[in-house]
């Protein structure tokens, strides 16, 4: 390319920037952006709302205490039940220990007889 055409293109490009102004946002742009964000947050589905409710410290702590209380109650109840049932089952357990019916490959069946 000739040198003159490159210089001409450069000067045209520089001259095109003469009318440029600083970009200005529309009035109350920040207010509209914040309102849009708040609308998205309030438009959550029910699972998100439930998760937000459960993740509150008071609700989470109460739920954890209920689970621990339930586990302790089940443990104590099952311990008392096994102590009562062990009294009568000791003899039966000893008898049933040797009464296992297990089929092995050495048990021969002859269906023709």
N, CA, C and O atoms as a MOPAC input file, in Angstrom:
PM7 MOZYME 1SCF
protein

 N      0.84000 1    -1.17600 1     0.00000 1
 C      0.00000 1     0.00000 1     0.00000 1
 C      0.88900 1     1.24600 1     0.00000 1
 O      1.94400 1     1.30200 1     0.63200 1
 N      0.41700 1     2.20200 1    -0.71900 1
 C      1.20400 1     3.44600 1    -0.70900 1
 C      1.12800 1     4.13600 1     0.63800 1
 O      0.15500 1     3.97900 1     1.37600 1
 N      2.14400 1     4.89000 1     0.94800 1
 C      2.24400 1     5.57700 1     2.22200 1
 C      1.15400 1     6.61300 1     2.38100 1
 O      0.67500 1     6.82800 1     3.49500 1
 N      0.75800 1     7.24500 1     1.33100 1
 C     -0.27400 1     8.28300 1     1.39200 1
 C     -1.62100 1     7.71100 1     1.83200 1
 O     -2.32200 1     8.34300 1     2.62200 1
 N     -1.99200 1     6.54600 1     1.34600 1
 C     -3.30000 1     5.98300 1     1.70400 1
 C     -3.32300 1     5.54200 1     3.17200 1
 O     -4.35900 1     5.65000 1     3.82900 1
 N     -2.21800 1     5.05800 1     3.68400 1
 C     -2.15600 1     4.66400 1     5.09900 1
 C     -2.27000 1     5.90600 1     5.97100 1
 O     -2.99100 1     5.89500 1     6.97000 1
 N     -1.56800 1     6.97700 1     5.60800 1
 C     -1.65100 1     8.21900 1     6.37500 1
 C     -3.04900 1     8.80100 1     6.31600 1
 O     -3.53900 1     9.36300 1     7.29500 1
 N     -3.68600 1     8.66600 1     5.17100 1
 C     -5.05800 1     9.15900 1     5.01900 1
 C     -6.00900 1     8.36600 1     5.92000 1
 O     -6.87300 1     8.95800 1     6.56600 1
 N     -5.86500 1     7.03900 1     5.97300 1
 C     -6.70400 1     6.19300 1     6.83600 1
 C     -6.48100 1     6.52600 1     8.31000 1
 O     -7.43200 1     6.56400 1     9.09100 1
 N     -5.24700 1     6.76200 1     8.68300 1
 C     -4.93100 1     7.09700 1    10.06300 1
 C     -5.57200 1     8.42900 1    10.44500 1
 O     -6.15800 1     8.55600 1    11.51900 1
 N     -5.45900 1     9.41200 1     9.56800 1
 C     -6.03500 1    10.72100 1     9.88000 1
 C     -7.55700 1    10.65800 1     9.92500 1
 O     -8.16700 1    11.34900 1    10.74200 1
 N     -8.18400 1     9.86100 1     9.08300 1
 C     -9.63400 1     9.69300 1     9.13200 1
 C    -10.06600 1     9.02400 1    10.44400 1
 O    -11.08100 1     9.40000 1    11.03100 1
 N     -9.30800 1     8.05500 1    10.88800 1
 C     -9.62500 1     7.37100 1    12.13800 1
 C     -9.50200 1     8.32100 1    13.32100 1
 O    -10.35700 1     8.32000 1    14.20600 1
 N     -8.47200 1     9.11300 1    13.34700 1
 C     -8.27400 1    10.07900 1    14.43300 1
 C     -9.34600 1    11.15200 1    14.39500 1
 O     -9.83900 1    11.56900 1    15.44300 1
 N     -9.71600 1    11.60700 1    13.20700 1
 C    -10.75400 1    12.62600 1    13.07100 1
 C    -12.13000 1    12.10000 1    13.48200 1
 O    -12.98000 1    12.87800 1    13.91600 1
 N    -12.36100 1    10.79700 1    13.35400 1
 C    -13.66200 1    10.23400 1    13.73800 1
 C    -13.87700 1    10.28900 1    15.25200 1
 O    -15.01600 1    10.21300 1    15.71300 1
 N    -12.82500 1    10.41700 1    16.01300 1
 C    -12.93900 1    10.48900 1    17.47200 1
 C    -13.20600 1    11.90400 1    17.96900 1
 O    -13.40100 1    12.09600 1    19.16900 1
 N    -13.22300 1    12.91700 1    17.07200 1
 C    -13.41000 1    14.30200 1    17.49000 1
 C    -14.78600 1    14.52800 1    18.11100 1
 O    -14.89600 1    15.32900 1    19.04000 1
 N    -15.81600 1    13.87400 1    17.65200 1
 C    -17.16700 1    14.10600 1    18.15800 1
 C    -17.54600 1    13.16400 1    19.29700 1
 O    -18.70200 1    13.15600 1    19.72200 1
 N    -16.61600 1    12.38200 1    19.79300 1
 C    -16.92900 1    11.41000 1    20.84800 1
 C    -17.12500 1    12.11500 1    22.17700 1
 O    -16.40300 1    13.05500 1    22.50900 1
 N    -18.11700 1    11.64900 1    22.93800 1
 C    -18.39700 1    12.19600 1    24.27000 1
 C    -18.30900 1    11.07700 1    25.29400 1
 O    -18.30000 1     9.89000 1    24.96600 1
 N    -18.24700 1    11.49400 1    26.51200 1
 C    -18.21800 1    10.52100 1    27.61500 1
 C    -19.60000 1     9.86800 1    27.73400 1
 O    -20.62300 1    10.55000 1    27.67300 1
 N    -19.61800 1     8.56500 1    27.90100 1
 C    -20.88200 1     7.85000 1    28.03000 1
 C    -21.48500 1     8.12400 1    29.40500 1
 O    -20.79200 1     8.08800 1    30.42200 1
 N    -22.78600 1     8.39800 1    29.41500 1
 C    -23.48400 1     8.67600 1    30.67500 1
 C    -24.63100 1     7.69200 1    30.82300 1
 O    -25.36800 1     7.45600 1    29.86600 1
 N    -24.79200 1     7.11600 1    32.00700 1
 C    -25.89800 1     6.17500 1    32.20400 1
 C    -27.22200 1     6.91000 1    32.29200 1
 O    -27.26900 1     8.10800 1    32.57000 1
 N    -28.29800 1     6.17300 1    32.05100 1
 C    -29.62800 1     6.75500 1    32.18700 1
 C    -29.87700 1     7.06700 1    33.65900 1
 O    -29.25900 1     6.46600 1    34.53800 1
 N    -30.77500 1     7.99600 1    33.92300 1
 C    -31.05000 1     8.33100 1    35.32700 1
 C    -31.61100 1     7.11200 1    36.08200 1
 O    -32.35400 1     6.31300 1    35.51200 1
 N    -31.25400 1     6.98100 1    37.34600 1
 C    -31.71600 1     5.93500 1    38.25200 1
 C    -31.36000 1     4.52400 1    37.76800 1
 O    -32.10300 1     3.57400 1    38.01000 1
 N    -30.21600 1     4.39700 1    37.08000 1
 C    -29.78500 1     3.08200 1    36.60800 1
 C    -29.51700 1     2.14800 1    37.77900 1
 O    -29.94800 1     0.99600 1    37.75000 1
 N    -28.82300 1     2.61100 1    38.80000 1
 C    -28.50800 1     1.76900 1    39.95200 1
 C    -29.77800 1     1.30700 1    40.66000 1
 O    -29.85900 1     0.16100 1    41.10400 1
 N    -30.76300 1     2.18500 1    40.76800 1
 C    -32.02500 1     1.81800 1    41.41100 1
 C    -32.72800 1     0.71600 1    40.63000 1
 O    -33.26400 1    -0.22000 1    41.22200 1
 N    -32.72900 1     0.82100 1    39.30700 1
 C    -33.37800 1    -0.20500 1    38.49300 1
 C    -32.62800 1    -1.53900 1    38.56300 1
 O    -33.25400 1    -2.59900 1    38.57800 1
 N    -31.30100 1    -1.49400 1    38.60400 1
 C    -30.51500 1    -2.72900 1    38.71500 1
 C    -30.78500 1    -3.40800 1    40.05400 1
 O    -30.96800 1    -4.62500 1    40.10400 1
 N    -30.80900 1    -2.63800 1    41.13300 1
 C    -31.06500 1    -3.21500 1    42.45300 1
 C    -32.48400 1    -3.78200 1    42.54600 1
 O    -32.69100 1    -4.82600 1    43.16400 1
 N    -33.46000 1    -3.10800 1    41.94000 1
 C    -34.83400 1    -3.62700 1    41.93000 1
 C    -34.91000 1    -4.93800 1    41.16800 1
 O    -35.63400 1    -5.84400 1    41.57900 1
 N    -34.18900 1    -5.05800 1    40.08000 1
 C    -34.17400 1    -6.29900 1    39.30800 1
 C    -33.55800 1    -7.43400 1    40.11900 1
 O    -34.05500 1    -8.56000 1    40.09600 1
 N    -32.47900 1    -7.13900 1    40.83400 1
 C    -31.83600 1    -8.15700 1    41.67300 1
 C    -32.78600 1    -8.60100 1    42.78700 1
 O    -32.89500 1    -9.79500 1    43.06500 1
 N    -33.46400 1    -7.66200 1    43.41600 1
 C    -34.40300 1    -8.00600 1    44.48900 1
 C    -35.57800 1    -8.82500 1    43.97000 1
 O    -36.06900 1    -9.70400 1    44.67800 1
 N    -36.03900 1    -8.55900 1    42.75600 1
 C    -37.12700 1    -9.34100 1    42.17700 1
 C    -36.69000 1   -10.77000 1    41.92000 1
 O    -37.48200 1   -11.69400 1    42.10300 1
 N    -35.46300 1   -10.97000 1    41.50400 1
 C    -34.96400 1   -12.33400 1    41.27900 1
 C    -34.83400 1   -13.08600 1    42.59000 1
 O    -35.14800 1   -14.27400 1    42.66000 1
 N    -34.37800 1   -12.40900 1    43.61800 1
 C    -34.20700 1   -13.06300 1    44.91700 1
 C    -35.55900 1   -13.43200 1    45.50000 1
 O    -35.71300 1   -14.52800 1    46.03900 1
 N    -36.54500 1   -12.54400 1    45.40800 1
 C    -37.85500 1   -12.83600 1    45.98100 1
 C    -38.62200 1   -13.83100 1    45.13000 1
 O    -39.59700 1   -14.40700 1    45.61300 1
 N    -38.23000 1   -14.05800 1    43.89700 1
 C    -38.90700 1   -15.00100 1    43.02500 1
 C    -38.32400 1   -16.40300 1    43.09100 1
 O    -38.37900 1   -17.14300 1    42.10900 1
 N    -37.77400 1   -16.77200 1    44.22100 1
 C    -37.16200 1   -18.09000 1    44.36200 1
 C    -38.23700 1   -19.16500 1    44.43700 1
 O    -39.38700 1   -18.89000 1    44.78000 1
 N    -37.84700 1   -20.38600 1    44.11300 1
 C    -38.79600 1   -21.48100 1    44.22900 1
 C    -38.88800 1   -21.96200 1    45.67700 1
 O    -38.14600 1   -21.49900 1    46.54300 1
 N    -39.79700 1   -22.88800 1    45.92500 1
 C    -40.06000 1   -23.31100 1    47.30300 1
 C    -38.87600 1   -24.06100 1    47.91900 1
 O    -38.65900 1   -23.97200 1    49.12800 1
 N    -38.10500 1   -24.80100 1    47.11000 1
 C    -36.95700 1   -25.52500 1    47.66000 1
 C    -35.87800 1   -24.55200 1    48.15200 1
 O    -35.24100 1   -24.79500 1    49.17700 1
 N    -35.68400 1   -23.48400 1    47.44000 1
 C    -34.69200 1   -22.49300 1    47.85500 1
 C    -35.13200 1   -21.80700 1    49.14100 1
 O    -34.32000 1   -21.56000 1    50.03300 1
 N    -36.42900 1   -21.50000 1    49.23000 1
 C    -36.94400 1   -20.87900 1    50.45300 1
 C    -36.83200 1   -21.83800 1    51.63500 1
 O    -36.48500 1   -21.42800 1    52.74200 1
 N    -37.13000 1   -23.12500 1    51.39500 1
 C    -37.00900 1   -24.11800 1    52.46700 1
 C    -35.55600 1   -24.25200 1    52.91900 1
 O    -35.28500 1   -24.33700 1    54.11700 1
 N    -34.62600 1   -24.27200 1    51.97100 1
 C    -33.21100 1   -24.34700 1    52.31900 1
 C    -32.74400 1   -23.13900 1    53.11200 1
 O    -31.95300 1   -23.26400 1    54.04600 1
 N    -33.23800 1   -21.97300 1    52.73200 1
 C    -32.86800 1   -20.76100 1    53.46600 1
 C    -33.43100 1   -20.79500 1    54.88100 1
 O    -32.78100 1   -20.33200 1    55.81900 1
 N    -34.63600 1   -21.34000 1    55.04100 1
 C    -35.23400 1   -21.42900 1    56.37400 1
 C    -34.48700 1   -22.43300 1    57.24800 1
 O    -34.21900 1   -22.16100 1    58.41800 1
 N    -34.15100 1   -23.58800 1    56.68500 1
 C    -33.46200 1   -24.63200 1    57.45900 1
 C    -32.05400 1   -24.20200 1    57.82700 1
 O    -31.54100 1   -24.60700 1    58.87100 1
 N    -31.42000 1   -23.39000 1    56.99600 1
 C    -30.03400 1   -23.00000 1    57.27000 1
 C    -29.91000 1   -21.91800 1    58.33600 1
 O    -28.79600 1   -21.54600 1    58.70400 1
 N    -31.01400 1   -21.41300 1    58.83200 1
 C    -30.93700 1   -20.45200 1    59.93900 1
 C    -30.37200 1   -21.16300 1    61.15900 1
 O    -30.70100 1   -22.32400 1    61.40500 1
 N    -29.52500 1   -20.48300 1    61.92800 1
 C    -28.86200 1   -21.15000 1    63.05700 1
 C    -29.83600 1   -21.71700 1    64.08400 1
 O    -29.60800 1   -22.81500 1    64.59200 1
 N    -30.89500 1   -21.01400 1    64.40100 1
 C    -31.84300 1   -21.50300 1    65.40500 1
 C    -32.55400 1   -22.76700 1    64.95300 1
 O    -32.73400 1   -23.70100 1    65.73500 1
 N    -32.95900 1   -22.79500 1    63.68300 1
 C    -33.65900 1   -23.96200 1    63.15600 1
 C    -32.70500 1   -25.14300 1    63.02900 1
 O    -33.06700 1   -26.27000 1    63.36500 1
 N    -31.50300 1   -24.89600 1    62.55300 1
 C    -30.52400 1   -25.97800 1    62.39700 1
 C    -30.14200 1   -26.57300 1    63.75300 1
 O    -30.04000 1   -27.79200 1    63.88800 1
 N    -29.93600 1   -25.73200 1    64.74200 1
 C    -29.56100 1   -26.21200 1    66.07400 1
 C    -30.69600 1   -27.02400 1    66.69400 1
 O    -30.45000 1   -28.06800 1    67.29700 1
 N    -31.93700 1   -26.55400 1    66.55000 1
 C    -33.08900 1   -27.27600 1    67.08500 1
 C    -33.25300 1   -28.62600 1    66.39200 1
 O    -33.52900 1   -29.62700 1    67.05300 1
 N    -33.09000 1   -28.66500 1    65.09000 1
 C    -33.18600 1   -29.93300 1    64.35600 1
 C    -32.11100 1   -30.91100 1    64.77400 1
 O    -32.37200 1   -32.10600 1    64.91200 1
 N    -30.90200 1   -30.41200 1    64.97500 1
 C    -29.80700 1   -31.27400 1    65.42000 1
 C    -30.08400 1   -31.84800 1    66.80400 1
 O    -29.82500 1   -33.02600 1    67.04800 1
 N    -30.60400 1   -31.03500 1    67.70100 1
 C    -30.95200 1   -31.52900 1    69.03800 1
 C    -32.05300 1   -32.58600 1    68.98400 1
 O    -32.01500 1   -33.56100 1    69.73500 1
 N    -33.03000 1   -32.39600 1    68.10300 1
 C    -34.10500 1   -33.38800 1    67.96600 1
 C    -33.56900 1   -34.72200 1    67.44800 1
 O    -33.98200 1   -35.78100 1    67.91900 1
 N    -32.66600 1   -34.67600 1    66.49600 1
 C    -32.08200 1   -35.91300 1    65.97100 1
 C    -31.28100 1   -36.62900 1    67.04600 1
 O    -31.38400 1   -37.84800 1    67.18100 1
 N    -30.48700 1   -35.89400 1    67.81100 1
 C    -29.70500 1   -36.50700 1    68.89300 1
 C    -30.62600 1   -37.09100 1    69.95100 1
 O    -30.38200 1   -38.19900 1    70.42900 1
 N    -31.67200 1   -36.37600 1    70.32800 1
 C    -32.63200 1   -36.86800 1    71.31500 1
 C    -33.32500 1   -38.13000 1    70.82300 1
 O    -33.52600 1   -39.06400 1    71.59900 1
 N    -33.68900 1   -38.17100 1    69.56500 1
 C    -34.32300 1   -39.35700 1    68.99400 1
 C    -33.37000 1   -40.54800 1    69.01000 1
 O    -33.78800 1   -41.66100 1    69.33200 1
 N    -32.11800 1   -40.34100 1    68.67500 1
 C    -31.13300 1   -41.42500 1    68.69500 1
 C    -30.91700 1   -41.96300 1    70.10500 1
 O    -30.84200 1   -43.17600 1    70.30400 1
 N    -30.81700 1   -41.07900 1    71.07000 1
 C    -30.61900 1   -41.52100 1    72.45700 1
 C    -31.83200 1   -42.30700 1    72.92900 1
 O    -31.68600 1   -43.33400 1    73.59200 1
 N    -33.03100 1   -41.83300 1    72.59200 1
 C    -34.25300 1   -42.53100 1    72.99900 1
 C    -34.31800 1   -43.92400 1    72.38600 1
 O    -34.65500 1   -44.88500 1    73.07800 1
 N    -34.00800 1   -44.04500 1    71.12100 1
 C    -34.03000 1   -45.35600 1    70.46100 1
 C    -32.97100 1   -46.26600 1    71.07000 1
 O    -33.23000 1   -47.45300 1    71.26700 1
 N    -31.80300 1   -45.74800 1    71.36800 1
 C    -30.73500 1   -46.56000 1    71.95500 1
 C    -31.15000 1   -47.09000 1    73.32300 1
 O    -30.95500 1   -48.27000 1    73.61400 1
 N    -31.71800 1   -46.23100 1    74.16100 1
 C    -32.13100 1   -46.66700 1    75.50200 1
 C    -33.27400 1   -47.66200 1    75.40300 1
 O    -33.28300 1   -48.65700 1    76.12800 1
 N    -34.22900 1   -47.42100 1    74.53200 1
 C    -35.36700 1   -48.32900 1    74.38200 1
 C    -34.91700 1   -49.68500 1    73.86100 1
 O    -35.37900 1   -50.71200 1    74.35900 1
 N    -34.04200 1   -49.71800 1    72.89100 1
 C    -33.58700 1   -50.99900 1    72.34300 1
 C    -32.73100 1   -51.74900 1    73.35300 1
 O    -32.75400 1   -52.97900 1    73.38000 1
 N    -31.98700 1   -51.04600 1    74.17400 1
 C    -31.17000 1   -51.70200 1    75.19400 1
 C    -32.06800 1   -52.38900 1    76.22200 1
 O    -31.78200 1   -53.51400 1    76.63200 1
 N    -33.15300 1   -51.72800 1    76.64500 1
 C    -34.09100 1   -52.33800 1    77.59400 1
 C    -34.80500 1   -53.52500 1    76.97300 1
 O    -35.02200 1   -54.52600 1    77.65600 1
 N    -35.17500 1   -53.45000 1    75.71200 1
 C    -35.86300 1   -54.55600 1    75.05400 1
 C    -34.95900 1   -55.76600 1    74.89500 1
 O    -35.42500 1   -56.89500 1    75.04200 1
 N    -33.67700 1   -55.56700 1    74.59800 1
 C    -32.77500 1   -56.70200 1    74.43600 1
 C    -32.49800 1   -57.36400 1    75.77200 1
 O    -32.32700 1   -58.58100 1    75.82400 1
 N    -32.45000 1   -56.60400 1    76.84700 1
 C    -32.24100 1   -57.20600 1    78.16600 1
 C    -33.42400 1   -58.07900 1    78.54200 1
 O    -33.23000 1   -59.15400 1    79.11100 1
 N    -34.62700 1   -57.65700 1    78.24600 1
 C    -35.81800 1   -58.45200 1    78.55700 1
 C    -35.89800 1   -59.68900 1    77.67600 1
 O    -36.24700 1   -60.76300 1    78.16500 1
 N    -35.58800 1   -59.56800 1    76.39700 1
 C    -35.74400 1   -60.70100 1    75.49200 1
 C    -34.59200 1   -61.68500 1    75.61000 1
 O    -34.76400 1   -62.84900 1    75.24800 1
 N    -33.43000 1   -61.27900 1    76.09800 1
 C    -32.29500 1   -62.18900 1    76.23800 1
 C    -32.53700 1   -63.24300 1    77.30700 1
 O    -31.94500 1   -64.32000 1    77.24200 1
 N    -33.38100 1   -62.97000 1    78.27800 1
 C    -33.59900 1   -63.90700 1    79.37300 1
 C    -34.19500 1   -65.21300 1    78.85900 1
 O    -33.72400 1   -66.28600 1    79.23400 1
 N    -35.21900 1   -65.14800 1    78.01300 1
 C    -35.87100 1   -66.35200 1    77.53000 1
 C    -35.24600 1   -66.92700 1    76.28700 1
 O    -35.54900 1   -68.07100 1    75.94900 1
 N    -34.41000 1   -66.22400 1    75.59600 1
 C    -33.88700 1   -66.70000 1    74.33000 1
 C    -32.51100 1   -67.33400 1    74.43800 1
 O    -32.00400 1   -67.83400 1    73.43500 1
 N    -31.89500 1   -67.33500 1    75.58800 1
 C    -30.55700 1   -67.91100 1    75.70200 1
 C    -30.57200 1   -69.39700 1    75.39000 1
 O    -29.69300 1   -69.88400 1    74.67900 1
 N    -31.54300 1   -70.12100 1    75.90400 1
 C    -31.61200 1   -71.55300 1    75.64800 1
 C    -31.97400 1   -71.82800 1    74.19400 1
 O    -31.41400 1   -72.72900 1    73.57100 1
 N    -32.89700 1   -71.06200 1    73.66200 1
 C    -33.30700 1   -71.26300 1    72.27700 1
 C    -32.16400 1   -70.93900 1    71.32100 1
 O    -32.01200 1   -71.60900 1    70.30000 1
 N    -31.37100 1   -69.94300 1    71.62400 1
 C    -30.25300 1   -69.57900 1    70.76300 1
 C    -29.20000 1   -70.67400 1    70.74800 1
 O    -28.60000 1   -70.94100 1    69.70600 1
 N    -28.96800 1   -71.30900 1    71.88200 1
 C    -27.98500 1   -72.39200 1    71.93700 1
 C    -28.46300 1   -73.59400 1    71.14400 1
 O    -27.65200 1   -74.27000 1    70.51000 1
 N    -29.74800 1   -73.87700 1    71.16200 1
 C    -30.28700 1   -75.01600 1    70.41000 1
 C    -30.28500 1   -74.71600 1    68.92000 1
 O    -29.96700 1   -75.59400 1    68.11800 1
 N    -30.62900 1   -73.50700 1    68.53700 1
 C    -30.71800 1   -73.16100 1    67.12700 1
 C    -29.35300 1   -72.99200 1    66.46800 1
 O    -29.25800 1   -72.97300 1    65.24100 1
 N    -28.32300 1   -72.87100 1    67.25000 1
 C    -27.00200 1   -72.66400 1    66.68000 1
 C    -26.55400 1   -73.86600 1    65.86900 1
 O    -25.87200 1   -73.71200 1    64.85700 1
 N    -26.92800 1   -75.05600 1    66.30100 1
 C    -26.50200 1   -76.27200 1    65.60800 1
 C    -27.56800 1   -76.80000 1    64.65400 1
 O    -27.34400 1   -77.82600 1    64.01200 1
 N    -28.69600 1   -76.15100 1    64.53900 1
 C    -29.77100 1   -76.62300 1    63.68100 1
 C    -29.80100 1   -75.84800 1    62.37700 1
 O    -30.83700 1   -75.29800 1    62.00300 1
 N    -28.67900 1   -75.80100 1    61.68700 1
 C    -28.58900 1   -75.06300 1    60.43300 1
 C    -28.80700 1   -76.04200 1    59.28800 1
 O    -28.13800 1   -77.07200 1    59.20000 1
 N    -29.73000 1   -75.71700 1    58.43400 1
 C    -29.98200 1   -76.53300 1    57.25000 1
 C    -29.33500 1   -75.84200 1    56.06700 1
 O    -29.83300 1   -74.83000 1    55.57300 1
 N    -28.23800 1   -76.38800 1    55.62400 1
 C    -27.52600 1   -75.78900 1    54.50600 1
 C    -27.36600 1   -76.83400 1    53.42400 1
 O    -26.91600 1   -77.95000 1    53.68100 1
 N    -27.73400 1   -76.46900 1    52.22800 1
 C    -27.56500 1   -77.37000 1    51.09800 1
 C    -26.15400 1   -77.20500 1    50.56000 1
 O    -25.67500 1   -76.08300 1    50.39500 1
 N    -25.50100 1   -78.29600 1    50.29200 1
 C    -24.14400 1   -78.25000 1    49.74400 1
 C    -24.13200 1   -78.98500 1    48.41600 1
 O    -25.12400 1   -79.59500 1    48.01600 1
 N    -23.02100 1   -78.91900 1    47.75700 1
 C    -22.90600 1   -79.61400 1    46.47500 1
 C    -22.75100 1   -81.11700 1    46.68000 1
 O    -22.86000 1   -81.90000 1    45.73500 1
 N    -22.49700 1   -81.50700 1    47.92300 1
 C    -22.31800 1   -82.94000 1    48.19600 1
 C    -23.64800 1   -83.64100 1    48.45500 1
 O    -23.69500 1   -84.87100 1    48.48700 1
 N    -24.73000 1   -82.88100 1    48.64100 1
 C    -26.03500 1   -83.48500 1    48.80100 1
 C    -26.52900 1   -83.93000 1    47.42000 1
 O    -26.74600 1   -83.11400 1    46.52300 1
 N    -26.69700 1   -85.22600 1    47.28200 1
 C    -27.05700 1   -85.78100 1    45.98300 1
 C    -28.55800 1   -86.03000 1    45.94600 1
 O    -29.12400 1   -86.63600 1    46.85600 1
 N    -29.18500 1   -85.55900 1    44.89100 1
 C    -30.60200 1   -85.81800 1    44.69300 1
 C    -30.73100 1   -86.69100 1    43.46200 1
 O    -30.09800 1   -86.43900 1    42.43700 1
 N    -31.53500 1   -87.69400 1    43.57100 1
 C    -31.78300 1   -88.56100 1    42.43700 1
 C    -33.27200 1   -88.47600 1    42.11700 1
 O    -34.07800 1   -89.14300 1    42.76500 1
 N    -33.64600 1   -87.67300 1    41.13600 1
 C    -35.07000 1   -87.49500 1    40.85200 1
 C    -35.70500 1   -88.72000 1    40.18400 1
 O    -36.93200 1   -88.78700 1    40.11800 1
 N    -34.93200 1   -89.68600 1    39.68900 1
 C    -35.48400 1   -90.85300 1    39.01100 1
 C    -36.02600 1   -91.88100 1    39.99800 1
 O    -36.82300 1   -92.72800 1    39.59500 1
 N    -35.64800 1   -91.85200 1    41.22800 1
 C    -36.11400 1   -92.85000 1    42.20000 1
 C    -37.38600 1   -92.47800 1    42.84300 1
 O    -37.89500 1   -93.22300 1    43.68000 1

